[in-house]
Amino acid sequence: FKPTTFAAPRHSRSCCSGCPICCPTTLAAVYGEPRPVQIIPSVLPADFGKLGADCKALEDAGCDRIQFDVMDGNFVPNLTFGPDTIRWCRQYTTLPFETQLMVSEKCTDAMLPQFTEVTKGPNGEPGVVIVHVEACTHLHRALSSIRAAGGSPSVALNPHTPPEMIENVLDLVDHVLVMTVNPGFGGQAYIPTMTDKIRKIRKWIVDRNLDVDIEVDGGIKATKETIGACAEAGANCFIAGSGLFAYDDMAQGVKELTALAKEGQGLPANA
Ligand SMILES: O=C(CO)[C@H](O)[C@H](O)COP(=O)(O)O
């Protein structure tokens, strides 16, 4: 008796996105070349009474960028801060900034130029400005105006929003932010069904040869089930709020998150 042997399926653009269902015998790692891992804290768990100092602490811990969560009490049931707060923080760190606008359309329309300006780097470098697809009737216009004002345009989608809603703006953005919790509050649990959404968006990006990062935001911790699964599916920018601030030594947190993300990408931790 000679057992039948099967050639291990290989990932290819005509095959699938490298998912473990279609290609069970291959390493279930990111489809296409992995992009650099970036650890980006959300400021939500910070002490807003000394936000500048907390931003400096995040820089000292080795973070790549800082996310400012702007909430208007309308698009989400919580209220945080406006552009002046971000402008003040610029004096305390040279880290790049990103601003996630969890605000209704009226606020986006009125204040996008201000948010784009305060999100810039210390020497006017483009900062990442994220608008929600659900809050922009004219998404194409909002993203183009961020670019025109010297920002780095990015689009976010809520957990219930199908990925097809951003498919036709992928050529306009530098990042797609997949919300892995319902926006509004930190400290919520990662929604596991978001992993397939990441995989689908990643396949569009690679197949169209686009230069776009995928960010994930919500419930990201130093665990295989959260940051590891997202990295394996194709995310490379990881927003961590409570998952990073939980560490007494946040530099250790950055190290652990990075190592698990690289492992998810199928790379050694020191790559
Ligand atoms: O956008 C957000 C909430 O709307 C936060 O960035 C997000 O929830 C991060 O917090 P945590 O890591 O604690 O889940």
The ligand as an ORCA input file, in Angstrom:
! r2SCAN-3c Opt
* xyz 0 1
  O     -10.923     53.988     19.719
  C     -11.004     53.519     20.815
  C     -12.314     53.405     21.472
  O     -13.230     54.027     20.680
  C      -9.765     53.073     21.524
  O      -8.653     53.491     20.774
  C      -9.680     51.620     21.699
  O     -10.786     51.070     22.265
  C      -8.393     51.291     22.431
  O      -8.595     50.982     23.733
  P      -8.325     49.514     24.296
  O      -6.989     49.089     23.762
  O      -8.338     49.714     25.761
  O      -9.422     48.643     23.777
*
